[in-house]
Amino acid sequence: MWMIVSYAAGLMLVAGLLFVVVWFVFGRGEDLTAAGDDLTVTELPRAGIAGDDVRGVRFALVFRGYKQSEVDWTLEKLAREIDELRSVAAALRERSDSGESGPAPRSDG
C-alpha cells in the first residue's frame, strides 16, 4: 500500500513540475493585444533615407524568424540602390544649377 501511495505522490509531483515548466515556457494562453500599424522595432528616418540608414537596420532575432543572411542581402541591395539614386539626383541638380542644358534636340528633317 505504501508503495502505491508514494508512486501516486511522485507522479503528481512530476506532473505538477511539468505543468509549471509548460506554464512559464508557453504562457497562460492569453491573447496579446493587436500591435498598431505604425509599430516597429526598427528605426528609420521619416524622410531622406540614405543607404547607411538601411545598412544600420537590425531586426530582432526570433526562433522562427527570417534567415538573417537573406535580410542582410536585401538591405544591402536597397542601400546600394538608394545611394545610386541619390548620386544621380545630386548630379542632375548640379547640372541644372550650373546652367548646363542636356544634349540639343536633333532635327532630322
Kinemage of the C-alpha trace (Angstrom):
@kinemage 1
@onewidth
@group {chain A} dominant
@subgroup {mainchain}
@vectorlist {calphas} color= white
{ca met a 1} P 0.000 0.000 0.000
{ca trp a 2} L 2.794 2.412 0.933
{ca met a 3} L 4.411 1.833 -2.460
{ca ile a 4} L 1.228 2.780 -4.335
{ca val a 5} L 0.808 5.992 -2.318
{ca ser a 6} L 4.451 7.008 -2.847
{ca tyr a 7} L 4.169 6.207 -6.564
{ca ala a 8} L 0.994 8.332 -6.885
{ca ala a 9} L 2.581 11.202 -4.927
{ca gly a 10} L 5.713 11.069 -7.101
{ca leu a 11} L 3.601 11.002 -10.251
{ca met a 12} L 1.622 14.042 -9.058
{ca leu a 13} L 4.843 15.877 -8.209
{ca val a 14} L 6.328 15.207 -11.678
{ca ala a 15} L 3.059 16.227 -13.361
{ca gly a 16} L 2.959 19.427 -11.287
{ca leu a 17} L 6.542 20.315 -12.190
{ca leu a 18} L 5.835 19.620 -15.844
{ca phe a 19} L 2.748 21.847 -15.675
{ca val a 20} L 4.763 24.705 -14.120
{ca val a 21} L 7.512 24.413 -16.739
{ca val a 22} L 4.996 24.408 -19.598
{ca trp a 23} L 3.135 27.318 -17.971
{ca phe a 24} L 6.254 29.509 -17.927
{ca val a 25} L 7.614 28.444 -21.305
{ca phe a 26} L 4.422 28.729 -23.345
{ca gly a 27} L 2.474 31.262 -21.292
{ca arg a 28} L -1.025 31.051 -19.952
{ca gly a 29} L -2.842 31.101 -23.288
{ca glu a 30} L -3.645 34.791 -23.118
{ca asp a 31} L -4.309 36.668 -26.316
{ca leu a 32} L -1.963 39.548 -26.990
{ca thr a 33} L -3.394 42.904 -27.912
{ca ala a 34} L -3.004 43.857 -31.542
{ca ala a 35} L 0.052 45.956 -32.271
{ca gly a 36} L -0.501 49.257 -34.025
{ca asp a 37} L 0.170 49.501 -37.738
{ca asp a 38} L 2.936 52.044 -37.153
{ca leu a 39} L 4.741 49.958 -34.518
{ca thr a 40} L 8.166 48.685 -35.481
{ca val a 41} L 11.252 47.629 -33.582
{ca thr a 42} L 13.476 49.047 -36.280
{ca glu a 43} L 14.168 52.718 -36.703
{ca leu a 44} L 14.451 54.684 -39.931
{ca pro a 45} L 14.153 58.410 -40.534
{ca arg a 46} L 10.746 59.573 -41.772
{ca ala a 47} L 12.280 61.262 -44.820
{ca gly a 48} L 15.660 61.404 -46.513
{ca ile a 49} L 16.589 57.771 -46.023
{ca ala a 50} L 20.166 57.115 -47.085
{ca gly a 51} L 21.974 53.874 -47.775
{ca asp a 52} L 23.703 53.995 -44.388
{ca asp a 53} L 20.289 54.207 -42.703
{ca val a 54} L 19.262 50.966 -44.396
{ca arg a 55} L 22.612 49.350 -43.584
{ca gly a 56} L 22.096 50.232 -39.918
{ca val a 57} L 18.729 48.485 -39.626
{ca arg a 58} L 18.791 45.409 -37.418
{ca phe a 59} L 15.908 43.031 -36.851
{ca ala a 60} L 15.159 41.220 -33.626
{ca leu a 61} L 16.226 37.593 -33.674
{ca val a 62} L 13.406 35.157 -33.068
{ca phe a 63} L 13.134 31.383 -33.055
{ca arg a 64} L 11.120 31.212 -36.262
{ca gly a 65} L 12.255 34.399 -37.955
{ca tyr a 66} L 13.690 35.272 -41.297
{ca lys a 67} L 17.047 33.947 -42.424
{ca gln a 68} L 19.449 36.679 -41.355
{ca ser a 69} L 21.719 36.369 -44.410
{ca glu a 70} L 18.761 36.963 -46.759
{ca val a 71} L 17.641 40.009 -44.774
{ca asp a 72} L 21.194 41.397 -44.828
{ca trp a 73} L 21.473 40.793 -48.597
{ca thr a 74} L 18.158 42.560 -49.254
{ca leu a 75} L 19.069 45.521 -47.058
{ca glu a 76} L 22.468 45.884 -48.739
{ca lys a 77} L 20.833 45.831 -52.187
{ca leu a 78} L 18.346 48.514 -51.080
{ca ala a 79} L 21.130 50.614 -49.584
{ca arg a 80} L 23.149 50.485 -52.821
{ca glu a 81} L 20.087 51.454 -54.874
{ca ile a 82} L 19.328 54.409 -52.589
{ca asp a 83} L 22.936 55.605 -52.753
{ca glu a 84} L 22.955 55.322 -56.540
{ca leu a 85} L 19.672 57.189 -56.931
{ca arg a 86} L 20.812 59.950 -54.589
{ca ser a 87} L 24.081 60.405 -56.502
{ca val a 88} L 22.196 60.610 -59.816
{ca ala a 89} L 19.782 63.143 -58.329
{ca ala a 90} L 22.687 65.223 -56.968
{ca ala a 91} L 24.443 65.162 -60.354
{ca leu a 92} L 21.253 66.283 -62.091
{ca arg a 93} L 20.777 69.067 -59.539
{ca glu a 94} L 24.357 70.277 -60.067
{ca arg a 95} L 23.902 70.208 -63.804
{ca ser a 96} L 20.693 72.223 -63.646
{ca asp a 97} L 22.193 74.713 -61.150
{ca ser a 98} L 25.233 75.336 -63.339
{ca gly a 99} L 23.016 76.186 -66.285
{ca glu a 100} L 24.135 73.331 -68.480
{ca ser a 101} L 21.488 72.015 -70.724
{ca gly a 102} L 21.168 68.490 -71.918
{ca pro a 103} L 22.010 67.465 -75.437
{ca ala a 104} L 20.393 69.623 -78.084
{ca pro a 105} L 17.383 68.091 -79.752
{ca arg a 106} L 18.186 66.616 -83.123
{ca ser a 107} L 16.328 67.779 -86.193
{ca asp a 108} L 16.184 65.010 -88.729
{ca gly a 109} L 14.249 66.724 -91.329
